[in-house]
Amino acid sequence: MAGCKINNKNGRITVNGDLLISSAAALKKSLSKMEKDQSYVIDIRAVEDIDIAGMQLLCAAHLSSGGENITLAQPLPDVLKKKIESAGFFNCIGCNINIEKSCLWKGVSKK
């Protein structure tokens, strides 16, 4: 599927389709509307393809939220897990930039 569709409702951001560099601007626009004091679940389980730009955008949103207000809906499909792992985003100790060592990918199981 070309592009991505985003539904931002009640603290849940659902992304469908492809989360690639060509569609990252739409997600960035939705993420920029997040309230700082609200928790969000980003559901990328229906994403058919993701590239490094999509993963970096999710990481940036997580960091800008302070690392505690954004989580990923689980479980992720195996195809996404493989892409995330091959990009080096599985991190068992958390983000080195964040003092709290939180990481968006930390709870994602490779299995």
C-alpha positions as CSV (number, residue, x, y, z in Angstrom):
1,M,0.0,0.0,0.0
2,A,1.4,3.4,-0.9
3,G,1.6,6.1,1.8
4,C,0.2,5.8,5.3
5,K,-3.1,6.6,6.9
6,I,-3.1,8.0,10.4
7,N,-5.9,8.1,12.9
8,N,-5.2,10.1,16.1
9,K,-8.0,9.5,18.6
10,N,-8.2,9.4,22.4
11,G,-4.4,9.0,22.9
12,R,-4.1,6.3,20.3
13,I,-2.3,7.0,17.1
14,T,-3.0,4.2,14.5
15,V,-0.8,4.1,11.4
16,N,-1.7,1.9,8.4
17,G,0.1,1.2,5.1
18,D,3.7,2.1,4.6
19,L,5.7,4.2,7.0
20,L,8.5,5.2,4.7
21,I,10.5,8.4,4.1
22,S,7.9,9.4,1.5
23,S,5.0,9.3,4.0
24,A,6.9,10.3,7.2
25,A,5.7,13.9,6.9
26,A,2.1,12.9,7.6
27,L,3.0,11.1,10.7
28,K,5.3,13.9,11.9
29,K,2.3,16.3,11.5
30,S,0.1,14.0,13.7
31,L,2.9,13.5,16.3
32,S,3.5,17.3,16.5
33,K,-0.1,17.7,17.8
34,M,0.5,15.5,20.8
35,E,-0.1,17.0,24.2
36,K,2.9,16.9,26.5
37,D,1.0,15.7,29.6
38,Q,-1.0,12.9,27.8
39,S,0.1,9.3,27.3
40,Y,-0.1,7.9,23.8
41,V,0.0,4.4,22.3
42,I,1.3,4.3,18.7
43,D,-0.2,1.4,16.9
44,I,1.9,0.4,13.9
45,R,0.7,-3.2,13.8
46,A,-1.0,-2.6,10.5
47,V,2.1,-1.0,8.9
48,E,3.1,-3.1,5.9
49,D,6.5,-1.6,5.4
50,I,8.8,0.7,7.5
51,D,12.2,2.2,6.7
52,I,14.8,3.9,8.8
53,A,13.1,7.3,8.4
54,G,9.9,5.9,9.9
55,M,11.8,4.3,12.8
56,Q,13.8,7.5,13.5
57,L,10.6,9.6,13.5
58,L,9.1,7.3,16.1
59,C,12.3,7.5,18.2
60,A,12.3,11.3,17.9
61,A,8.7,11.5,19.1
62,H,9.5,9.2,22.0
63,L,12.5,11.3,23.1
64,S,10.6,14.6,22.7
65,S,7.9,13.3,25.0
66,G,10.4,12.7,27.7
67,G,10.5,9.0,27.0
68,E,7.6,8.0,29.2
69,N,4.4,9.1,27.4
70,I,4.7,7.1,24.2
71,T,4.5,3.3,23.9
72,L,4.0,0.9,20.9
73,A,1.0,-1.3,20.7
74,Q,2.0,-4.9,21.1
75,P,2.6,-7.4,19.7
76,L,4.3,-6.2,16.6
77,P,4.1,-8.4,13.5
78,D,7.2,-10.5,12.7
79,V,7.9,-8.5,9.5
80,L,8.2,-5.3,11.5
81,K,10.3,-6.9,14.2
82,K,12.7,-8.1,11.6
83,K,13.0,-4.7,10.0
84,I,13.5,-3.0,13.4
85,E,16.1,-5.6,14.4
86,S,18.0,-5.3,11.1
87,A,18.1,-1.5,11.5
88,G,19.7,-2.0,14.9
89,F,16.8,-0.5,16.9
90,F,16.3,-3.4,19.4
91,N,17.9,-2.0,22.5
92,C,18.0,-3.9,25.8
93,I,19.4,-1.0,27.9
94,G,17.5,2.0,26.6
95,C,18.4,5.1,24.8
96,N,21.9,6.5,25.5
97,I,20.7,10.1,25.0
98,N,17.9,9.7,27.6
99,I,19.2,9.8,31.2
100,E,16.3,7.5,32.3
101,K,17.4,5.0,29.7
102,S,13.9,4.5,28.4
103,C,13.5,3.3,24.8
104,L,10.5,2.9,22.5
105,W,11.8,-0.4,21.3
106,K,12.8,-1.7,24.8
107,G,9.6,-3.8,25.3
108,V,9.6,-5.2,21.8
109,S,10.5,-8.9,21.8
110,K,12.5,-10.3,19.0
111,K,10.7,-13.6,19.3
